[in-house]
Amino acid sequence: MRERLRIVLTYVTWPALFGSCLILTHVGITSGHPFLYFNFAYICLGSSIFAIERLMPFERRWLENDGQMVPDLGHTILSKLAAQLWVVFMLYGFVHVSSKTGGVFWPSQWPMFFQVLMGLVIAEFGLYWAHRSAHEWPFLWRFHAVHHSVVRLWFFNTGRFHFVDAVVSVTLGQILLLMAGAPESVMLWVGMVTPYIGFLTHCNIEMRFGPISYVFNTPGLHRWHHSREKEEGNKNYGENLMIWDQLFGTFFNPIRKPPVNIGIGDYVPQGLWAQIKSPFVWGRVQSKISADAPDAMNRLAIIDR
């Protein structure tokens, strides 16, 4: 009986957590208090994931301290701040802020569900190519490497992105929505759904997803994305949806269990300031591997580049 209950929980945990956040977001937007409800949902989601990670972890070794909590928190604050300031600058510096009804060509007569779905698909196209470019273009990789240098996945390092990496990603995602004339409500929905899925994508919880992984980005898919093997790691670039991975042939979801030994082959320093600075002096940092960090390749490594 206990085993059956555990299996049921592995199937219902993701939709229950995500669905609860969507309900709170809907209440917040319709009541005119979107940010109040978003912050409440975000805090509740993070707290729930933290507790569940200890009750039913995907990998117990990922519960151990990796010494990166300070850099994780620092990158989260810096990247979120930079991304939000950049969005404000785009809205008020480059273009007029989205109207409540949307642009001329936006299907504002559609039910809100389909407008939000359309907004997610449009934004996802930009997010997909921002992420894929960060893997395939060496200059952008040096910034994205900060995120992939983690040796465990858990909710706390969800926001571990170099601020340059975050700005590039949000630019390509938001600018497409602005060009499409998405209304304010759709912009809010897309902006709030993305951090929910980000939290869930990085969590260390044993879950099963079935057909969900063919639509949404899930922890199961993202664990493959952090694989040491290039053929596995350079896949599943979707932020929220997997539609563009499906169409461009980068979707990867084999039956076997995703790897737990994750990291990158390039050297990323351990300190926050050093991690922020390293992409700007990438060649010099990589040349110090053998002298300064002989064990770094064993701790931090991943996709062979």
C-alpha positions in Angstrom: 0.0 0.0 0.0 2.8 2.4 0.9 4.6 1.7 -2.4 1.4 2.4 -4.4 1.0 5.7 -2.5 4.6 6.6 -3.3 4.1 5.9 -7.0 0.9 8.0 -7.1 2.7 10.9 -5.4 5.4 10.8 -8.1 2.8 11.3 -10.7 0.7 14.0 -9.1 3.4 16.1 -7.4 4.4 18.2 -10.5 0.8 18.9 -11.8 -0.4 19.7 -8.2 2.4 22.2 -7.6 2.2 23.8 -11.0 -1.6 23.8 -11.0 -1.7 25.5 -7.6 0.6 28.3 -8.9 -1.6 28.8 -11.9 -4.7 29.1 -9.8 -3.1 31.8 -7.6 -1.8 33.6 -10.7 -5.3 33.7 -12.2 -6.7 35.0 -8.9 -4.0 37.7 -8.7 -4.4 38.9 -12.3 -8.2 39.0 -12.2 -8.3 40.7 -8.8 -5.8 43.4 -9.9 -3.1 42.2 -7.5 -0.8 40.1 -9.8 2.5 40.7 -8.1 1.1 40.1 -4.6 -0.3 36.8 -5.5 2.8 35.9 -7.7 5.2 36.5 -4.8 2.9 34.5 -2.5 2.7 31.6 -5.0 6.5 31.8 -5.6 7.4 31.6 -1.9 4.9 28.8 -1.3 6.3 26.8 -4.3 9.9 27.2 -3.1 9.0 26.2 0.4 7.1 23.2 -0.8 9.9 22.0 -3.1 12.4 22.4 -0.3 10.3 20.2 2.0 9.5 17.6 -0.6 13.1 17.3 -1.8 13.9 15.9 1.6 11.0 13.6 1.8 11.3 12.0 -1.7 14.5 13.1 -3.4 15.5 12.0 -6.9 19.1 11.7 -5.8 20.1 11.7 -2.1 23.7 12.8 -2.9 22.2 16.1 -4.2 21.1 16.9 -0.7 24.7 17.3 0.4 26.2 20.7 0.6 28.3 21.6 -2.4 29.7 24.8 -1.0 27.9 26.9 -3.6 24.9 28.4 -1.7 26.4 31.9 -1.5 27.3 32.0 -5.2 23.9 30.5 -6.1 22.1 33.2 -4.1 24.3 35.9 -5.4 23.7 35.0 -9.0 20.0 34.7 -8.4 19.8 38.2 -7.0 22.0 39.7 -9.7 20.5 37.9 -12.7 16.9 38.6 -11.6 17.7 42.3 -10.9 19.5 42.7 -14.2 16.7 40.9 -16.2 13.9 43.0 -14.5 15.7 46.3 -15.1 16.4 45.3 -18.7 12.7 44.4 -19.3 11.7 47.8 -17.9 14.2 49.5 -20.2 12.9 47.6 -23.2 9.3 48.4 -22.4 9.8 52.1 -21.8 13.0 52.8 -23.7 12.6 51.0 -27.0 8.9 50.5 -27.3 5.7 51.7 -25.7 4.5 49.5 -22.9 2.0 46.8 -23.9 -1.6 48.0 -23.8 -4.3 46.2 -21.9 -6.0 45.0 -25.2 -2.9 44.2 -27.2 -1.6 45.4 -30.6 -3.6 45.6 -33.8 -2.8 42.1 -35.0 -3.1 40.4 -31.6 -6.2 38.1 -31.4 -7.6 39.9 -28.4 -11.0 38.3 -29.0 -9.7 34.9 -28.2 -10.3 33.4 -24.8 -7.5 34.3 -22.4 -6.3 30.7 -22.2 -5.5 30.6 -25.9 -3.9 34.1 -25.8 -1.6 33.0 -23.0 -0.8 29.7 -24.8 0.1 31.8 -27.9 2.2 34.1 -25.8 4.1 31.2 -24.3 4.8 29.7 -27.7 6.0 33.0 -29.2 8.2 33.8 -26.2 9.5 30.2 -26.2 10.9 30.6 -29.7 13.2 33.4 -28.4 14.0 31.5 -25.2 14.8 28.4 -27.2 17.3 30.1 -29.5 18.9 32.1 -26.7 19.5 28.9 -24.8 20.7 26.9 -27.8 23.0 29.7 -28.9 24.5 29.8 -25.4 25.6 26.1 -26.0 26.6 26.4 -29.6 28.3 29.8 -29.7 31.6 29.7 -27.6 31.4 33.4 -26.7 27.9 32.9 -25.1 28.9 29.6 -23.6 31.4 31.2 -21.3 28.6 33.0 -19.5 26.1 30.0 -19.6 28.9 27.8 -18.2 28.2 29.3 -14.8 24.8 27.7 -14.7 26.1 24.3 -16.0 28.9 24.2 -13.5 26.6 22.9 -10.7 27.3 19.4 -9.5 23.8 18.9 -8.2 20.3 20.1 -9.1 18.0 21.5 -6.5 15.5 24.4 -6.2 18.1 26.8 -4.7 20.3 26.9 -7.8 17.4 27.6 -10.2 18.5 31.2 -10.6 22.2 30.5 -10.9 22.8 32.4 -14.1 25.4 34.9 -15.0 23.6 38.3 -15.4 24.8 38.6 -19.0 23.3 35.2 -19.8 20.0 36.2 -18.1 19.8 39.5 -20.1 20.3 37.7 -23.4 17.6 35.2 -22.6 15.0 37.7 -21.5 15.8 40.0 -24.5 15.0 37.3 -27.1 11.9 36.1 -25.2 10.3 39.4 -24.3 11.1 41.3 -27.5 9.1 38.7 -29.6 6.1 39.2 -27.4 6.4 43.0 -27.7 6.7 42.8 -31.5 3.6 40.5 -31.6 1.7 43.1 -29.7 0.9 40.9 -26.7 -1.4 42.6 -24.1 -0.4 43.4 -20.6 -2.2 40.4 -19.1 -0.4 37.9 -21.5 2.9 39.5 -20.7 2.2 39.0 -17.0 1.2 35.4 -17.5 4.3 34.5 -19.4 6.5 36.4 -17.0 5.0 34.5 -14.0 4.7 31.0 -15.5 8.5 31.0 -16.5 9.8 31.2 -12.9 7.3 28.6 -11.7 8.5 26.1 -14.3 12.1 27.1 -13.6 11.7 26.2 -9.9 10.2 22.8 -10.8 12.7 22.1 -13.6 15.6 22.2 -11.2 14.1 20.5 -8.2 15.5 17.3 -6.7 12.2 15.4 -6.3 11.4 11.9 -7.5 8.6 12.4 -10.0 7.2 10.8 -13.1 5.8 12.8 -15.9 4.5 10.6 -18.7 3.1 12.8 -21.6 3.7 16.0 -19.6 7.3 16.0 -20.8 6.2 16.1 -24.4 4.5 19.5 -23.7 6.3 21.1 -20.7 9.9 21.3 -19.6 10.2 18.9 -16.7 12.9 17.9 -14.2 13.3 14.7 -16.1 14.1 16.5 -19.3 16.4 19.1 -17.7 18.5 16.4 -15.9 19.4 15.1 -19.4 20.3 18.7 -20.4 22.9 18.8 -17.5 24.5 15.5 -18.6 28.2 15.1 -19.1 27.7 13.6 -22.5 27.5 16.1 -25.3 24.9 14.1 -27.2 22.6 14.2 -24.1 23.5 17.7 -22.7 23.0 19.6 -26.0 19.3 18.8 -26.0 16.1 20.0 -24.3 16.7 23.7 -24.7 13.1 24.7 -24.0 12.4 27.0 -21.0 8.7 26.3 -20.5 7.5 24.3 -23.5 9.1 21.6 -25.6 7.4 22.6 -28.9 10.6 24.0 -30.5 12.8 21.1 -29.3 10.3 18.8 -31.0 10.3 20.8 -34.3 14.1 21.4 -34.4 15.1 17.9 -33.4 16.7 18.6 -30.0 14.1 16.8 -27.9 15.7 14.0 -25.8 13.7 11.8 -23.4 15.0 8.2 -23.3 13.5 5.6 -21.0 16.6 5.1 -18.8 17.3 7.2 -15.7 19.0 10.6 -16.2 22.6 11.0 -15.0 23.3 12.2 -11.4 27.0 13.0 -12.0 26.7 16.4 -13.6 28.9 19.4 -14.2 31.0 20.8 -17.1 34.4 20.1 -18.6 35.5 23.8 -18.5 36.8 25.3 -15.3 34.5 27.6 -13.4 35.9 29.2 -10.2 34.2 28.5 -6.8 33.7 32.1 -5.6 30.9 34.4 -6.7 33.0 37.4 -7.8 35.4 35.0 -9.7 32.4 33.4 -11.4 31.1 36.8 -12.5 34.5 37.9 -13.8 35.6 34.6 -15.4 33.6 34.9 -18.7 35.4 38.2 -19.4 38.8 36.6 -18.9 37.9 33.1 -20.1 41.1 32.2 -21.8 43.2 33.2 -18.8 40.9 31.3 -16.4 41.0 28.1 -18.5 44.8 28.2 -18.7 45.0 28.1 -14.9 43.2 24.8 -14.5 46.2 22.6 -14.0 48.0 25.1 -11.8 45.1 26.4 -9.6 42.5 23.7 -9.7 43.7 20.2 -10.5 40.6 18.6 -9.1 38.2 21.0 -10.7 37.6 18.8 -13.8 36.5 16.0 -11.5 34.1 18.3 -9.5 32.6 20.5 -12.2 32.7 18.8 -15.5 30.3 18.0 -18.2 29.9 18.5 -21.9 33.1 18.0 -23.8 33.8 21.1 -25.8 
